[in-house]
Amino acid sequence: MKANELKKLSAAELDAKLLELKDELFKLRFQQAINQLDNPMRIKAVKKDIARIKTIQRDLELHGEDA
């Protein structure tokens, strides 16, 4: 997911997306532990998406909606 797409979302939508991605990361790590993970690079992509969302949330916290 691109940062531009995430910046258009509201704070509540960002929270929901963050929870969804954390759940997906948990499931991917579980699949990796039992050797059923098809695409190991998906873990890296999900972690980057989580970091992007947290960065945008922090920016909103510091600068508000007008940033």
mmCIF file of the N, C-alpha and C atoms, coordinates in Angstrom:
data_MODEL
# 
_entry.id   MODEL 
# 
loop_
_atom_site.group_PDB 
_atom_site.id 
_atom_site.type_symbol 
_atom_site.label_atom_id 
_atom_site.label_alt_id 
_atom_site.label_comp_id 
_atom_site.label_asym_id 
_atom_site.label_entity_id 
_atom_site.label_seq_id 
_atom_site.pdbx_PDB_ins_code 
_atom_site.Cartn_x 
_atom_site.Cartn_y 
_atom_site.Cartn_z 
_atom_site.occupancy 
_atom_site.B_iso_or_equiv 
_atom_site.pdbx_formal_charge 
_atom_site.auth_seq_id 
_atom_site.auth_comp_id 
_atom_site.auth_asym_id 
_atom_site.auth_atom_id 
_atom_site.pdbx_PDB_model_num 
ATOM 1   N N  . MET A 1 1  ? 0.842   -1.173  0.000  1.00 0.00 ? 1  MET A N  1 
ATOM 2   C CA . MET A 1 1  ? 0.000   0.000   0.000  1.00 0.00 ? 1  MET A CA 1 
ATOM 3   C C  . MET A 1 1  ? 0.888   1.237   0.000  1.00 0.00 ? 1  MET A C  1 
ATOM 4   N N  . LYS A 1 2  ? 0.555   2.188   -0.840 1.00 0.00 ? 2  LYS A N  1 
ATOM 5   C CA . LYS A 1 2  ? 1.348   3.401   -0.994 1.00 0.00 ? 2  LYS A CA 1 
ATOM 6   C C  . LYS A 1 2  ? 1.057   4.396   0.128  1.00 0.00 ? 2  LYS A C  1 
ATOM 7   N N  . ALA A 1 3  ? 2.039   5.215   0.449  1.00 0.00 ? 3  ALA A N  1 
ATOM 8   C CA . ALA A 1 3  ? 1.888   6.214   1.498  1.00 0.00 ? 3  ALA A CA 1 
ATOM 9   C C  . ALA A 1 3  ? 0.836   7.249   1.110  1.00 0.00 ? 3  ALA A C  1 
ATOM 10  N N  . ASN A 1 4  ? 0.747   7.589   -0.179 1.00 0.00 ? 4  ASN A N  1 
ATOM 11  C CA . ASN A 1 4  ? -0.255  8.565   -0.617 1.00 0.00 ? 4  ASN A CA 1 
ATOM 12  C C  . ASN A 1 4  ? -1.669  8.053   -0.353 1.00 0.00 ? 4  ASN A C  1 
ATOM 13  N N  . GLU A 1 5  ? -1.888  6.768   -0.562 1.00 0.00 ? 5  GLU A N  1 
ATOM 14  C CA . GLU A 1 5  ? -3.199  6.173   -0.304 1.00 0.00 ? 5  GLU A CA 1 
ATOM 15  C C  . GLU A 1 5  ? -3.520  6.216   1.190  1.00 0.00 ? 5  GLU A C  1 
ATOM 16  N N  . LEU A 1 6  ? -2.515  5.970   2.018  1.00 0.00 ? 6  LEU A N  1 
ATOM 17  C CA . LEU A 1 6  ? -2.721  5.946   3.463  1.00 0.00 ? 6  LEU A CA 1 
ATOM 18  C C  . LEU A 1 6  ? -2.993  7.332   4.018  1.00 0.00 ? 6  LEU A C  1 
ATOM 19  N N  . LYS A 1 7  ? -2.379  8.352   3.436  1.00 0.00 ? 7  LYS A N  1 
ATOM 20  C CA . LYS A 1 7  ? -2.566  9.720   3.931  1.00 0.00 ? 7  LYS A CA 1 
ATOM 21  C C  . LYS A 1 7  ? -3.996  10.200  3.714  1.00 0.00 ? 7  LYS A C  1 
ATOM 22  N N  . LYS A 1 8  ? -4.689  9.608   2.770  1.00 0.00 ? 8  LYS A N  1 
ATOM 23  C CA . LYS A 1 8  ? -6.074  9.999   2.483  1.00 0.00 ? 8  LYS A CA 1 
ATOM 24  C C  . LYS A 1 8  ? -7.064  9.398   3.476  1.00 0.00 ? 8  LYS A C  1 
ATOM 25  N N  . LEU A 1 9  ? -6.640  8.410   4.260  1.00 0.00 ? 9  LEU A N  1 
ATOM 26  C CA . LEU A 1 9  ? -7.535  7.739   5.195  1.00 0.00 ? 9  LEU A CA 1 
ATOM 27  C C  . LEU A 1 9  ? -7.679  8.538   6.484  1.00 0.00 ? 9  LEU A C  1 
ATOM 28  N N  . SER A 1 10 ? -8.800  8.358   7.153  1.00 0.00 ? 10 SER A N  1 
ATOM 29  C CA . SER A 1 10 ? -9.024  9.026   8.436  1.00 0.00 ? 10 SER A CA 1 
ATOM 30  C C  . SER A 1 10 ? -8.276  8.263   9.538  1.00 0.00 ? 10 SER A C  1 
ATOM 31  N N  . ALA A 1 11 ? -8.246  8.840   10.730 1.00 0.00 ? 11 ALA A N  1 
ATOM 32  C CA . ALA A 1 11 ? -7.547  8.223   11.857 1.00 0.00 ? 11 ALA A CA 1 
ATOM 33  C C  . ALA A 1 11 ? -8.176  6.876   12.210 1.00 0.00 ? 11 ALA A C  1 
ATOM 34  N N  . ALA A 1 12 ? -9.504  6.798   12.181 1.00 0.00 ? 12 ALA A N  1 
ATOM 35  C CA . ALA A 1 12 ? -10.186 5.539   12.506 1.00 0.00 ? 12 ALA A CA 1 
ATOM 36  C C  . ALA A 1 12 ? -9.888  4.473   11.458 1.00 0.00 ? 12 ALA A C  1 
ATOM 37  N N  . GLU A 1 13 ? -9.841  4.877   10.197 1.00 0.00 ? 13 GLU A N  1 
ATOM 38  C CA . GLU A 1 13 ? -9.523  3.919   9.126  1.00 0.00 ? 13 GLU A CA 1 
ATOM 39  C C  . GLU A 1 13 ? -8.085  3.439   9.242  1.00 0.00 ? 13 GLU A C  1 
ATOM 40  N N  . LEU A 1 14 ? -7.180  4.326   9.643  1.00 0.00 ? 14 LEU A N  1 
ATOM 41  C CA . LEU A 1 14 ? -5.785  3.928   9.840  1.00 0.00 ? 14 LEU A CA 1 
ATOM 42  C C  . LEU A 1 14 ? -5.668  2.919   10.977 1.00 0.00 ? 14 LEU A C  1 
ATOM 43  N N  . ASP A 1 15 ? -6.408  3.151   12.067 1.00 0.00 ? 15 ASP A N  1 
ATOM 44  C CA . ASP A 1 15 ? -6.395  2.209   13.188 1.00 0.00 ? 15 ASP A CA 1 
ATOM 45  C C  . ASP A 1 15 ? -6.906  0.839   12.756 1.00 0.00 ? 15 ASP A C  1 
ATOM 46  N N  . ALA A 1 16 ? -7.979  0.823   11.980 1.00 0.00 ? 16 ALA A N  1 
ATOM 47  C CA . ALA A 1 16 ? -8.552  -0.439  11.515 1.00 0.00 ? 16 ALA A CA 1 
ATOM 48  C C  . ALA A 1 16 ? -7.578  -1.162  10.588 1.00 0.00 ? 16 ALA A C  1 
ATOM 49  N N  . LYS A 1 17 ? -6.938  -0.413  9.704  1.00 0.00 ? 17 LYS A N  1 
ATOM 50  C CA . LYS A 1 17 ? -5.972  -1.006  8.770  1.00 0.00 ? 17 LYS A CA 1 
ATOM 51  C C  . LYS A 1 17 ? -4.770  -1.562  9.535  1.00 0.00 ? 17 LYS A C  1 
ATOM 52  N N  . LEU A 1 18 ? -4.337  -0.845  10.570 1.00 0.00 ? 18 LEU A N  1 
ATOM 53  C CA . LEU A 1 18 ? -3.207  -1.295  11.381 1.00 0.00 ? 18 LEU A CA 1 
ATOM 54  C C  . LEU A 1 18 ? -3.533  -2.620  12.073 1.00 0.00 ? 18 LEU A C  1 
ATOM 55  N N  . LEU A 1 19 ? -4.723  -2.712  12.654 1.00 0.00 ? 19 LEU A N  1 
ATOM 56  C CA . LEU A 1 19 ? -5.124  -3.964  13.302 1.00 0.00 ? 19 LEU A CA 1 
ATOM 57  C C  . LEU A 1 19 ? -5.193  -5.115  12.295 1.00 0.00 ? 19 LEU A C  1 
ATOM 58  N N  . GLU A 1 20 ? -5.704  -4.817  11.112 1.00 0.00 ? 20 GLU A N  1 
ATOM 59  C CA . GLU A 1 20 ? -5.800  -5.832  10.057 1.00 0.00 ? 20 GLU A CA 1 
ATOM 60  C C  . GLU A 1 20 ? -4.415  -6.334  9.648  1.00 0.00 ? 20 GLU A C  1 
ATOM 61  N N  . LEU A 1 21 ? -3.470  -5.411  9.491  1.00 0.00 ? 21 LEU A N  1 
ATOM 62  C CA . LEU A 1 21 ? -2.116  -5.793  9.089  1.00 0.00 ? 21 LEU A CA 1 
ATOM 63  C C  . LEU A 1 21 ? -1.390  -6.550  10.195 1.00 0.00 ? 21 LEU A C  1 
ATOM 64  N N  . LYS A 1 22 ? -1.601  -6.154  11.448 1.00 0.00 ? 22 LYS A N  1 
ATOM 65  C CA . LYS A 1 22 ? -0.972  -6.879  12.559 1.00 0.00 ? 22 LYS A CA 1 
ATOM 66  C C  . LYS A 1 22 ? -1.495  -8.310  12.637 1.00 0.00 ? 22 LYS A C  1 
ATOM 67  N N  . ASP A 1 23 ? -2.793  -8.483  12.387 1.00 0.00 ? 23 ASP A N  1 
ATOM 68  C CA . ASP A 1 23 ? -3.379  -9.812  12.371 1.00 0.00 ? 23 ASP A CA 1 
ATOM 69  C C  . ASP A 1 23 ? -2.796  -10.647 11.226 1.00 0.00 ? 23 ASP A C  1 
ATOM 70  N N  . GLU A 1 24 ? -2.655  -10.007 10.064 1.00 0.00 ? 24 GLU A N  1 
ATOM 71  C CA . GLU A 1 24 ? -2.070  -10.719 8.921  1.00 0.00 ? 24 GLU A CA 1 
ATOM 72  C C  . GLU A 1 24 ? -0.625  -11.120 9.205  1.00 0.00 ? 24 GLU A C  1 
ATOM 73  N N  . LEU A 1 25 ? 0.136   -10.223 9.842  1.00 0.00 ? 25 LEU A N  1 
ATOM 74  C CA . LEU A 1 25 ? 1.526   -10.527 10.183 1.00 0.00 ? 25 LEU A CA 1 
ATOM 75  C C  . LEU A 1 25 ? 1.599   -11.707 11.149 1.00 0.00 ? 25 LEU A C  1 
ATOM 76  N N  . PHE A 1 26 ? 0.700   -11.740 12.125 1.00 0.00 ? 26 PHE A N  1 
ATOM 77  C CA . PHE A 1 26 ? 0.654   -12.859 13.060 1.00 0.00 ? 26 PHE A CA 1 
ATOM 78  C C  . PHE A 1 26 ? 0.406   -14.176 12.324 1.00 0.00 ? 26 PHE A C  1 
ATOM 79  N N  . LYS A 1 27 ? -0.561  -14.159 11.410 1.00 0.00 ? 27 LYS A N  1 
ATOM 80  C CA . LYS A 1 27 ? -0.885  -15.369 10.656 1.00 0.00 ? 27 LYS A CA 1 
ATOM 81  C C  . LYS A 1 27 ? 0.273   -15.804 9.763  1.00 0.00 ? 27 LYS A C  1 
ATOM 82  N N  . LEU A 1 28 ? 0.957   -14.828 9.156  1.00 0.00 ? 28 LEU A N  1 
ATOM 83  C CA . LEU A 1 28 ? 2.104   -15.157 8.308  1.00 0.00 ? 28 LEU A CA 1 
ATOM 84  C C  . LEU A 1 28 ? 3.242   -15.769 9.116  1.00 0.00 ? 28 LEU A C  1 
ATOM 85  N N  . ARG A 1 29 ? 3.491   -15.215 10.298 1.00 0.00 ? 29 ARG A N  1 
ATOM 86  C CA . ARG A 1 29 ? 4.548   -15.769 11.153 1.00 0.00 ? 29 ARG A CA 1 
ATOM 87  C C  . ARG A 1 29 ? 4.188   -17.165 11.621 1.00 0.00 ? 29 ARG A C  1 
ATOM 88  N N  . PHE A 1 30 ? 2.919   -17.392 11.879 1.00 0.00 ? 30 PHE A N  1 
ATOM 89  C CA . PHE A 1 30 ? 2.476   -18.728 12.275 1.00 0.00 ? 30 PHE A CA 1 
ATOM 90  C C  . PHE A 1 30 ? 2.682   -19.714 11.131 1.00 0.00 ? 30 PHE A C  1 
ATOM 91  N N  . GLN A 1 31 ? 2.333   -19.302 9.915  1.00 0.00 ? 31 GLN A N  1 
ATOM 92  C CA . GLN A 1 31 ? 2.536   -20.163 8.751  1.00 0.00 ? 31 GLN A CA 1 
ATOM 93  C C  . GLN A 1 31 ? 4.021   -20.454 8.546  1.00 0.00 ? 31 GLN A C  1 
ATOM 94  N N  . GLN A 1 32 ? 4.859   -19.455 8.790  1.00 0.00 ? 32 GLN A N  1 
ATOM 95  C CA . GLN A 1 32 ? 6.297   -19.647 8.637  1.00 0.00 ? 32 GLN A CA 1 
ATOM 96  C C  . GLN A 1 32 ? 6.818   -20.659 9.661  1.00 0.00 ? 32 GLN A C  1 
ATOM 97  N N  . ALA A 1 33 ? 6.274   -20.615 10.862 1.00 0.00 ? 33 ALA A N  1 
ATOM 98  C CA . ALA A 1 33 ? 6.726   -21.511 11.921 1.00 0.00 ? 33 ALA A CA 1 
ATOM 99  C C  . ALA A 1 33 ? 6.409   -22.968 11.606 1.00 0.00 ? 33 ALA A C  1 
ATOM 100 N N  . ILE A 1 34 ? 5.303   -23.197 10.908 1.00 0.00 ? 34 ILE A N  1 
ATOM 101 C CA . ILE A 1 34 ? 4.944   -24.575 10.591 1.00 0.00 ? 34 ILE A CA 1 
ATOM 102 C C  . ILE A 1 34 ? 5.262   -24.923 9.127  1.00 0.00 ? 34 ILE A C  1 
ATOM 103 N N  . ASN A 1 35 ? 6.118   -24.099 8.520  1.00 0.00 ? 35 ASN A N  1 
ATOM 104 C CA . ASN A 1 35 ? 6.630   -24.337 7.164  1.00 0.00 ? 35 ASN A CA 1 
ATOM 105 C C  . ASN A 1 35 ? 5.536   -24.432 6.107  1.00 0.00 ? 35 ASN A C  1 
ATOM 106 N N  . GLN A 1 36 ? 4.524   -23.576 6.183  1.00 0.00 ? 36 GLN A N  1 
ATOM 107 C CA . GLN A 1 36 ? 3.483   -23.551 5.161  1.00 0.00 ? 36 GLN A CA 1 
ATOM 108 C C  . GLN A 1 36 ? 3.390   -22.183 4.478  1.00 0.00 ? 36 GLN A C  1 
ATOM 109 N N  . LEU A 1 37 ? 4.395   -21.367 4.649  1.00 0.00 ? 37 LEU A N  1 
ATOM 110 C CA . LEU A 1 37 ? 4.370   -20.024 4.076  1.00 0.00 ? 37 LEU A CA 1 
ATOM 111 C C  . LEU A 1 37 ? 4.772   -20.095 2.608  1.00 0.00 ? 37 LEU A C  1 
ATOM 112 N N  . ASP A 1 38 ? 3.897   -19.595 1.732  1.00 0.00 ? 38 ASP A N  1 
ATOM 113 C CA . ASP A 1 38 ? 4.167   -19.641 0.295  1.00 0.00 ? 38 ASP A CA 1 
ATOM 114 C C  . ASP A 1 38 ? 5.106   -18.529 -0.150 1.00 0.00 ? 38 ASP A C  1 
ATOM 115 N N  . ASN A 1 39 ? 4.872   -17.323 0.337  1.00 0.00 ? 39 ASN A N  1 
ATOM 116 C CA . ASN A 1 39 ? 5.656   -16.174 -0.093 1.00 0.00 ? 39 ASN A CA 1 
ATOM 117 C C  . ASN A 1 39 ? 6.299   -15.494 1.117  1.00 0.00 ? 39 ASN A C  1 
ATOM 118 N N  . PRO A 1 40 ? 7.553   -15.810 1.427  1.00 0.00 ? 40 PRO A N  1 
ATOM 119 C CA . PRO A 1 40 ? 8.197   -15.228 2.605  1.00 0.00 ? 40 PRO A CA 1 
ATOM 120 C C  . PRO A 1 40 ? 8.405   -13.706 2.501  1.00 0.00 ? 40 PRO A C  1 
ATOM 121 N N  . MET A 1 41 ? 8.405   -13.167 1.290  1.00 0.00 ? 41 MET A N  1 
ATOM 122 C CA . MET A 1 41 ? 8.580   -11.729 1.132  1.00 0.00 ? 41 MET A CA 1 
ATOM 123 C C  . MET A 1 41 ? 7.335   -10.952 1.567  1.00 0.00 ? 41 MET A C  1 
ATOM 124 N N  . ARG A 1 42 ? 6.213   -11.642 1.716  1.00 0.00 ? 42 ARG A N  1 
ATOM 125 C CA . ARG A 1 42 ? 4.982   -10.982 2.153  1.00 0.00 ? 42 ARG A CA 1 
ATOM 126 C C  . ARG A 1 42 ? 5.134   -10.449 3.582  1.00 0.00 ? 42 ARG A C  1 
ATOM 127 N N  . ILE A 1 43 ? 5.915   -11.154 4.413  1.00 0.00 ? 43 ILE A N  1 
ATOM 128 C CA . ILE A 1 43 ? 6.161   -10.698 5.788  1.00 0.00 ? 43 ILE A CA 1 
ATOM 129 C C  . ILE A 1 43 ? 6.839   -9.330  5.762  1.00 0.00 ? 43 ILE A C  1 
ATOM 130 N N  . LYS A 1 44 ? 7.840   -9.193  4.915  1.00 0.00 ? 44 LYS A N  1 
ATOM 131 C CA . LYS A 1 44 ? 8.567   -7.936  4.800  1.00 0.00 ? 44 LYS A CA 1 
ATOM 132 C C  . LYS A 1 44 ? 7.636   -6.812  4.333  1.00 0.00 ? 44 LYS A C  1 
ATOM 133 N N  . ALA A 1 45 ? 6.785   -7.096  3.365  1.00 0.00 ? 45 ALA A N  1 
ATOM 134 C CA . ALA A 1 45 ? 5.863   -6.088  2.838  1.00 0.00 ? 45 ALA A CA 1 
ATOM 135 C C  . ALA A 1 45 ? 4.860   -5.653  3.901  1.00 0.00 ? 45 ALA A C  1 
ATOM 136 N N  . VAL A 1 46 ? 4.340   -6.596  4.681  1.00 0.00 ? 46 VAL A N  1 
ATOM 137 C CA . VAL A 1 46 ? 3.370   -6.265  5.724  1.00 0.00 ? 46 VAL A CA 1 
ATOM 138 C C  . VAL A 1 46 ? 4.030   -5.424  6.810  1.00 0.00 ? 46 VAL A C  1 
ATOM 139 N N  . LYS A 1 47 ? 5.260   -5.763  7.181  1.00 0.00 ? 47 LYS A N  1 
ATOM 140 C CA . LYS A 1 47 ? 5.963   -4.988  8.193  1.00 0.00 ? 47 LYS A CA 1 
ATOM 141 C C  . LYS A 1 47 ? 6.203   -3.553  7.726  1.00 0.00 ? 47 LYS A C  1 
ATOM 142 N N  . LYS A 1 48 ? 6.517   -3.377  6.454  1.00 0.00 ? 48 LYS A N  1 
ATOM 143 C CA . LYS A 1 48 ? 6.714   -2.031  5.916  1.00 0.00 ? 48 LYS A CA 1 
ATOM 144 C C  . LYS A 1 48 ? 5.410   -1.250  5.903  1.00 0.00 ? 48 LYS A C  1 
ATOM 145 N N  . ASP A 1 49 ? 4.304   -1.921  5.575  1.00 0.00 ? 49 ASP A N  1 
ATOM 146 C CA . ASP A 1 49 ? 3.002   -1.255  5.592  1.00 0.00 ? 49 ASP A CA 1 
ATOM 147 C C  . ASP A 1 49 ? 2.638   -0.814  7.012  1.00 0.00 ? 49 ASP A C  1 
ATOM 148 N N  . ILE A 1 50 ? 2.938   -1.666  7.994  1.00 0.00 ? 50 ILE A N  1 
ATOM 149 C CA . ILE A 1 50 ? 2.684   -1.305  9.391  1.00 0.00 ? 50 ILE A CA 1 
ATOM 150 C C  . ILE A 1 50 ? 3.504   -0.069  9.771  1.00 0.00 ? 50 ILE A C  1 
ATOM 151 N N  . ALA A 1 51 ? 4.762   -0.047  9.352  1.00 0.00 ? 51 ALA A N  1 
ATOM 152 C CA . ALA A 1 51 ? 5.627   1.099   9.652  1.00 0.00 ? 51 ALA A CA 1 
ATOM 153 C C  . ALA A 1 51 ? 5.108   2.363   8.983  1.00 0.00 ? 51 ALA A C  1 
ATOM 154 N N  . ARG A 1 52 ? 4.615   2.249   7.749  1.00 0.00 ? 52 ARG A N  1 
ATOM 155 C CA . ARG A 1 52 ? 4.062   3.411   7.056  1.00 0.00 ? 52 ARG A CA 1 
ATOM 156 C C  . ARG A 1 52 ? 2.857   3.977   7.812  1.00 0.00 ? 52 ARG A C  1 
ATOM 157 N N  . ILE A 1 53 ? 1.976   3.089   8.252  1.00 0.00 ? 53 ILE A N  1 
ATOM 158 C CA . ILE A 1 53 ? 0.786   3.537   8.973  1.00 0.00 ? 53 ILE A CA 1 
ATOM 159 C C  . ILE A 1 53 ? 1.174   4.208   10.286 1.00 0.00 ? 53 ILE A C  1 
ATOM 160 N N  . LYS A 1 54 ? 2.119   3.609   11.017 1.00 0.00 ? 54 LYS A N  1 
ATOM 161 C CA . LYS A 1 54 ? 2.547   4.202   12.280 1.00 0.00 ? 54 LYS A CA 1 
ATOM 162 C C  . LYS A 1 54 ? 3.203   5.566   12.065 1.00 0.00 ? 54 LYS A C  1 
ATOM 163 N N  . THR A 1 55 ? 3.936   5.727   10.975 1.00 0.00 ? 55 THR A N  1 
ATOM 164 C CA . THR A 1 55 ? 4.561   7.004   10.653 1.00 0.00 ? 55 THR A CA 1 
ATOM 165 C C  . THR A 1 55 ? 3.507   8.063   10.371 1.00 0.00 ? 55 THR A C  1 
ATOM 166 N N  . ILE A 1 56 ? 2.495   7.706   9.606  1.00 0.00 ? 56 ILE A N  1 
ATOM 167 C CA . ILE A 1 56 ? 1.431   8.647   9.285  1.00 0.00 ? 56 ILE A CA 1 
ATOM 168 C C  . ILE A 1 56 ? 0.629   8.995   10.537 1.00 0.00 ? 56 ILE A C  1 
ATOM 169 N N  . GLN A 1 57 ? 0.376   7.999   11.400 1.00 0.00 ? 57 GLN A N  1 
ATOM 170 C CA . GLN A 1 57 ? -0.336  8.270   12.643 1.00 0.00 ? 57 GLN A CA 1 
ATOM 171 C C  . GLN A 1 57 ? 0.462   9.238   13.522 1.00 0.00 ? 57 GLN A C  1 
ATOM 172 N N  . ARG A 1 58 ? 1.752   9.063   13.586 1.00 0.00 ? 58 ARG A N  1 
ATOM 173 C CA . ARG A 1 58 ? 2.595   9.951   14.389 1.00 0.00 ? 58 ARG A CA 1 
ATOM 174 C C  . ARG A 1 58 ? 2.597   11.362  13.803 1.00 0.00 ? 58 ARG A C  1 
ATOM 175 N N  . ASP A 1 59 ? 2.637   11.463  12.492 1.00 0.00 ? 59 ASP A N  1 
ATOM 176 C CA . ASP A 1 59 ? 2.600   12.759  11.833 1.00 0.00 ? 59 ASP A CA 1 
ATOM 177 C C  . ASP A 1 59 ? 1.276   13.474  12.139 1.00 0.00 ? 59 ASP A C  1 
ATOM 178 N N  . LEU A 1 60 ? 0.180   12.731  12.105 1.00 0.00 ? 60 LEU A N  1 
ATOM 179 C CA . LEU A 1 60 ? -1.117  13.311  12.439 1.00 0.00 ? 60 LEU A CA 1 
ATOM 180 C C  . LEU A 1 60 ? -1.168  13.745  13.900 1.00 0.00 ? 60 LEU A C  1 
ATOM 181 N N  . GLU A 1 61 ? -0.519  12.959  14.758 1.00 0.00 ? 61 GLU A N  1 
ATOM 182 C CA . GLU A 1 61 ? -0.491  13.280  16.189 1.00 0.00 ? 61 GLU A CA 1 
ATOM 183 C C  . GLU A 1 61 ? 0.272   14.578  16.426 1.00 0.00 ? 61 GLU A C  1 
ATOM 184 N N  . LEU A 1 62 ? 1.352   14.768  15.696 1.00 0.00 ? 62 LEU A N  1 
ATOM 185 C CA . LEU A 1 62 ? 2.180   15.966  15.893 1.00 0.00 ? 62 LEU A CA 1 
ATOM 186 C C  . LEU A 1 62 ? 1.617   17.205  15.200 1.00 0.00 ? 62 LEU A C  1 
ATOM 187 N N  . HIS A 1 63 ? 1.108   17.030  13.987 1.00 0.00 ? 63 HIS A N  1 
ATOM 188 C CA . HIS A 1 63 ? 0.718   18.174  13.175 1.00 0.00 ? 63 HIS A CA 1 
ATOM 189 C C  . HIS A 1 63 ? -0.781  18.300  12.974 1.00 0.00 ? 63 HIS A C  1 
ATOM 190 N N  . GLY A 1 64 ? -1.529  17.309  13.353 1.00 0.00 ? 64 GLY A N  1 
ATOM 191 C CA . GLY A 1 64 ? -2.973  17.368  13.185 1.00 0.00 ? 64 GLY A CA 1 
ATOM 192 C C  . GLY A 1 64 ? -3.404  17.030  11.764 1.00 0.00 ? 64 GLY A C  1 
ATOM 193 N N  . GLU A 1 65 ? -4.670  17.199  11.491 1.00 0.00 ? 65 GLU A N  1 
ATOM 194 C CA . GLU A 1 65 ? -5.246  16.838  10.198 1.00 0.00 ? 65 GLU A CA 1 
ATOM 195 C C  . GLU A 1 65 ? -4.762  17.720  9.061  1.00 0.00 ? 65 GLU A C  1 
ATOM 196 N N  . ASP A 1 66 ? -4.306  18.931  9.357  1.00 0.00 ? 66 ASP A N  1 
ATOM 197 C CA . ASP A 1 66 ? -3.911  19.865  8.306  1.00 0.00 ? 66 ASP A CA 1 
ATOM 198 C C  . ASP A 1 66 ? -2.532  19.588  7.711  1.00 0.00 ? 66 ASP A C  1 
ATOM 199 N N  . ALA A 1 67 ? -1.790  18.642  8.259  1.00 0.00 ? 67 ALA A N  1 
ATOM 200 C CA . ALA A 1 67 ? -0.431  18.364  7.785  1.00 0.00 ? 67 ALA A CA 1 
ATOM 201 C C  . ALA A 1 67 ? -0.413  17.622  6.470  1.00 0.00 ? 67 ALA A C  1 
# 
